[in-house]
C-alpha cells in the first residue's frame, strides 16, 4: 500500500517532510532490539517510543515510516535524526491497538 493511502485513510499527521512510497506490512514494537531482529524492510513501524534509539533501529531495518500512537511526539533531536536518515514520521491520537486494527482492516499485515 502507498504511504499516501495510509496517511489519507487513517488520518495521520506528518511530523516532517516525506515522499510517497510503498509500505510493505506493519510491525508493532516499542523495543529497539525487537525491531532490529524482527521488523521487515519497508514496514510501517507502529510504536509509543519517541527516543533516538528507536529511529536508529528503524534505520537499521530500513523501515518505510514510523507512526507514533497515542499522540506521542518525539523531541526536536529525534525529528532531526529521522530527517537526516530519511525516515518519515507520523503521529495518530489513536491508541496502538485501535490503530493496528485499522491497518488490519485496510488489508495491511
Secondary structure, DSSP 8 states (H G I E B T S, - for coil): -BHHHHHHHHT-EESS-----B---EEE-S-HHHHHHH--TT-EEEES--SHHHHHHHHHTT-SEEEE-TT----HHHHHHHHHTT-EEEE-SS-HHHHHHHHHHTT--
